[in-house]
């Protein structure tokens, strides 16, 4: 242990807090961790990122507990049914914060876009309660079969994003899973034809107005 400004430093590297006398060389926080039978060096990461207690850090802790702790009350709806945290986020809060960024507002919370998917960058966002209520688990029934969006996506080959968009746009359940997805070329052709139709309609209106003024 070294001395700094007349005080003994905590034994944990990168911890800038001074230890307390009689506490085996650890500062207060690390000593409590040590006293409870844990490895005091395990909480070094928390002190390095400096975000302990922030909304983002609390969301990260809650996510891991729901998926990794069978004793957590929410385990049956998360880890208990196979929801996992990706390796990158499981081991590192800084990586989680880099991928997700800070919460846009106090009412936003961590949300999985696909309710059957894992906690990973491609499937998570910060969402308001209103947005989450709109995207509750979608069940689609077609030909007597009721399945989730993820299941229909695997069965039909249509992206689950497309299926969700169709669902919220008010399509019938049969059309949601049976209508083919247009290629980008087909979409461009349809848009071009629609623009030509609007231009032709506008030209006709201008001609009619000109004839009315000349009459």
C-alpha positions in Angstrom: 0.0 0.0 0.0 1.2 3.5 -0.8 0.6 6.8 0.9 -1.0 9.8 -0.7 -1.5 13.1 1.2 -0.9 11.3 4.5 -3.6 8.7 3.8 -3.4 5.0 3.0 -4.8 4.1 -0.4 -7.4 1.4 -0.9 -5.7 -1.9 -2.0 -8.0 -2.0 -5.1 -6.3 -0.6 -8.1 -7.8 2.5 -9.7 -9.9 3.1 -6.5 -9.0 6.7 -5.4 -10.7 6.4 -2.0 -8.7 6.3 1.2 -9.0 3.2 3.4 -10.2 3.3 6.9 -8.0 2.1 9.8 -8.5 -1.5 10.8 -10.3 -2.5 7.6 -7.6 -4.7 6.0 -6.5 -2.0 3.5 -9.9 -1.5 1.7 -12.0 1.7 1.5 -15.5 1.6 3.0 -17.3 0.3 -0.1 -14.7 -2.4 -0.9 -14.6 -3.4 2.8 -18.3 -4.0 2.9 -18.0 -6.2 -0.1 -15.2 -8.1 1.5 -17.1 -8.4 4.8 -20.0 -10.0 3.1 -17.7 -12.7 1.7 -17.3 -11.4 -1.8 -14.2 -10.5 -3.8 -13.7 -6.7 -3.2 -11.8 -6.5 -6.5 -15.0 -7.4 -8.5 -16.6 -3.9 -8.0 -13.6 -2.1 -9.6 -15.5 -1.8 -12.9 -18.3 0.1 -11.2 -15.8 2.7 -9.9 -14.0 2.9 -13.3 -17.2 3.8 -15.3 -18.4 6.3 -12.6 -22.0 5.7 -13.5 -23.1 3.7 -10.4 -26.6 4.7 -9.4 -27.5 6.3 -12.7 -30.8 5.3 -14.5 -28.8 3.6 -17.2 -26.7 1.6 -14.7 -29.9 0.6 -12.8 -31.4 -0.6 -16.1 -28.4 -2.7 -16.8 -28.5 -4.3 -13.3 -32.2 -5.0 -13.6 -31.7 -6.6 -17.0 -29.1 -9.0 -15.7 -31.0 -9.9 -12.6 -34.2 -10.7 -14.6 -32.3 -13.0 -17.0 -29.6 -14.5 -14.7 -31.0 -14.7 -11.2 -33.6 -17.5 -10.7 -34.4 -15.9 -7.3 -35.6 -12.7 -9.0 -39.4 -12.3 -9.0 -39.3 -11.5 -12.7 -37.2 -14.5 -13.6 -40.1 -16.7 -14.9 -41.0 -14.1 -17.6 -37.4 -13.6 -18.7 -34.6 -16.0 -17.9 -37.1 -18.7 -17.1 -38.4 -18.7 -20.7 -35.0 -18.4 -22.3 -34.5 -14.7 -22.6 -30.7 -14.0 -22.4 -28.3 -11.1 -22.2 -25.7 -11.0 -25.0 -22.1 -11.7 -23.9 -21.0 -8.1 -24.7 -23.6 -6.6 -22.3 -23.5 -9.3 -19.7 -19.8 -8.6 -18.8 -19.6 -4.9 -19.4 -21.8 -1.9 -18.5 -19.6 0.5 -20.5 -20.3 -1.5 -23.6 -24.0 -1.5 -22.8 -23.9 2.3 -22.4 -21.9 2.8 -25.7 -24.5 0.8 -27.6 -27.7 2.2 -26.0 -26.6 5.7 -25.1 -28.2 7.6 -22.2 -32.0 7.5 -21.6 -33.7 10.3 -23.6 -36.0 11.1 -20.7 -36.9 9.9 -17.2 -40.0 8.1 -18.5 -38.0 6.0 -21.0 -37.1 2.4 -20.0 -35.2 -0.5 -21.6 -37.4 -2.3 -24.1 -36.9 -5.3 -26.3 -38.4 -4.7 -29.8 -39.1 -8.5 -30.2 -40.6 -9.7 -27.0 -39.3 -13.2 -27.7 -35.7 -12.0 -28.5 -32.7 -11.5 -26.3 -31.2 -8.4 -24.8 -28.7 -7.3 -27.5 -28.0 -4.1 -29.5 -30.1 -5.0 -32.5 -33.2 -5.8 -30.3 -33.2 -3.1 -27.7 -34.2 0.6 -27.5 -35.2 3.2 -24.9 -39.0 3.4 -25.1 -41.8 5.3 -23.4 -44.7 3.4 -21.7 -46.9 4.5 -24.6 -44.6 3.0 -27.2 -44.2 -0.2 -25.2 -48.0 -0.6 -24.8 -48.3 -0.2 -28.6 -45.8 -3.0 -29.2 -47.1 -5.6 -26.7 -46.7 -9.2 -27.9 -48.4 -9.5 -31.3 -50.2 -12.7 -32.0 -51.4 -13.4 -35.5 -54.0 -16.0 -36.5 -54.1 -17.5 -40.0 -55.6 -20.8 -41.2 -56.4 -21.7 -37.6 -52.9 -21.2 -36.4 -52.0 -18.6 -33.8 -48.4 -17.7 -33.6 -46.1 -14.8 -32.6 -44.5 -12.5 -35.1 -41.2 -14.2 -34.7 -42.7 -17.6 -35.4 -44.6 -16.3 -38.5 -41.4 -14.7 -39.7 -39.5 -18.0 -39.5 -42.3 -19.8 -41.2 -43.0 -17.4 -44.0 -39.6 -15.9 -44.6 -41.1 -12.4 -44.2 -39.2 -10.0 -41.9 -40.7 -9.6 -38.5 -40.4 -5.8 -39.0 -42.6 -6.0 -42.0 -45.1 -8.2 -40.2 -45.3 -5.8 -37.3 -45.7 -2.8 -39.6 -48.6 -4.6 -41.4 -50.2 -5.5 -38.1 -50.1 -1.9 -36.8 -51.3 -0.6 -40.2 -54.5 -2.5 -39.8 -54.0 -5.3 -42.3 -56.1 -8.5 -42.0 -54.3 -11.3 -40.3 -54.4 -13.4 -43.5 -52.9 -10.6 -45.6 -50.2 -10.0 -43.0 -48.6 -13.4 -43.5 -49.6 -14.3 -47.1 -49.0 -11.1 -49.1 -45.6 -11.2 -50.7 -43.1 -8.5 -50.0 -42.4 -6.3 -53.0 -38.8 -5.9 -54.1 -37.2 -2.4 -54.0 -37.5 -2.2 -57.8 -41.2 -2.9 -57.6 -41.7 -0.3 -54.9 -39.8 2.3 -56.9 -42.0 1.6 -60.0 -45.2 1.9 -58.0 -43.9 5.2 -56.5 -43.0 6.5 -60.0 -46.4 5.6 -61.4 -48.1 7.4 -58.4 -46.0 10.5 -59.0 -46.9 10.5 -62.7 -50.6 10.2 -61.9 -50.4 13.1 -59.5 -48.6 15.3 -62.0 -51.2 14.4 -64.7 -54.1 15.2 -62.3 -52.5 18.5 -61.4 -52.0 19.4 -65.0 -55.6 18.6 -65.8 -56.8 20.8 -62.9 -54.6 23.7 -64.1 -56.1 23.4 -67.7 -59.6 23.3 -66.3 -59.0 26.4 -64.3 -57.5 28.2 -67.3 -60.4 27.4 -69.5 -62.9 28.6 -66.7 -61.1 31.9 -66.5 -61.0 32.3 -70.3 -64.8 31.5 -70.6 
